[in-house]
Amino acid sequence: MVNPATEEVIDEYLSTDASSVDAALRNAALGQREWASLRLSDRRDGLRAIADMVTEHIDELASLESLDVGKPISRARNEIASVAQAFHYYSGMVDKICGSTIPVDGGIDMTFREPLGVVAVIAPWNFPLAVASWNAAAALAAGNAVVVKPAEDTPLSTRRFAELMATQNLPEHLVQVVLGPGPTVGEMLTSHPLVRKISFTGSTKTGKAVMRSAADTMKRLTLELGGKSASIIFADSDLERAIAEAPMGVFDNTGQDCCARSRILVERTVFTDFVDGFIAATAELRIGAPADEMTELGPLASRLHHERVQAFLDPVEGAVVAGEIPDGPGFWMAPHIVIEPDRRSAIVNEEVFGPVAVVLPFDDEEDAIELANSTIYGLSGSIWTSNLGRALRVAQRVESGTLSVNSNTSVRLQTPFGGFKESGFGRELGMAAIDGYTELKNVFIAT
Ligand code: NAD
């Protein structure tokens, strides 16, 4: 692995080989049986203990995340805090996974929610331990065992998490980590008959490959994929606040965020005011060393990714570059703002996954909705307005799994998260995630 801020090699590892992946899955199947047969209170306490373990090691795990991904340390700490919060949240769910009774003729009918068995969690490099553990916590609460594969470039935090898990008083092999590239080690998971479900977070292209590979063994799938989310800013909004919050709405995590509001749609009458304010507010973001507590934006995560983002920018003319990057090595890129590009261009329609925002004017509500829905994605988005009726009217018509009004936030542990269209399907987080980690069994008793 390479430190994205300095280009220094920080560590090396060997990929897990096929027989070790197979052994991990067989052991996980044994661990799952033991876990599912524990008393509910023991499972609840087990998840709480994981939360406490993460809290005790928050600085260490956050430092690893910051080093590996180039993430500002203050942000990394928040992400690791969310790992502990997820285990706490789902510890409370263990004894609240209910079936129902259904009125029928001739007897009594009831449903049960049963664990699936072994769940494979395949995680991306932008929020490595956070995404992996949000999914793992829900899977464990429902009585499953978990095998996690972090992205090949960013395994440090997840590898350390696995070492810490081995010190916990939990069934052996309940949570395991396998390391290596997606097309080899990831594929071993997506095709292995012992894996009952794949919880995949990554790009839409890889999501399609995972779906194909998982088809032969009919695995359950949750696919959390790419996005090109729109922030729709109406003239009747609190423009000052919309401007102040827009830079981190798109450039947070250096734009490597599936929910980044990378398309900012602004009502034509306030377009110029917005653009001027947005450029000025973006130029104030502090770009610098990830270890510095004051840093707001770090480098991009890898050389290859820097090249990918640059390839999107190369054909674009007249992008405004706001902010300055540090001198010297590192995969740095300042925020780029592309004003009123062609609505059909790649920069408007494809996921760049870097510090690039496009700003487009719209004429009225109808135009804004059409523009918001004009990509293959439907993950997140925002509506900025002071008119409640308009907020709800527009929210009902934007094709997106998550929307916020007068806010650019997307993820809360308590609420369902997932995509429409090619942003994927299934829901993580909240109580809704439990449906995806259980089978629904129906039992009829003749009376
Ligand atoms: P990616 O698709 O390249 O990789 C994701 C994971 O899949 C990695 O662990 C990788 O090793 C693995 N993988 C790759 N090929 C595989 C294969 N053939 N079989 C099995 N596994 C395979 O994505 P990335 O570049 O790591 O992450 C960026 C993408 O993730 C962006 O598109 C972003 O929008 C998306 N993302 C989505 C969410 C969400 O919740 N919707 C969250 C974070 C990131």
Residues whose N, C-alpha, C, O or C-beta is under 5 A from the ligand:
A	BS01	NAD	I122 A123 P124 W125 K149 P150 A151 E152 G180 P181 G182 P183 G186 E187 T201 G202 S203 T204 T206 A209 E224 L225 G226 G227 C258 S423
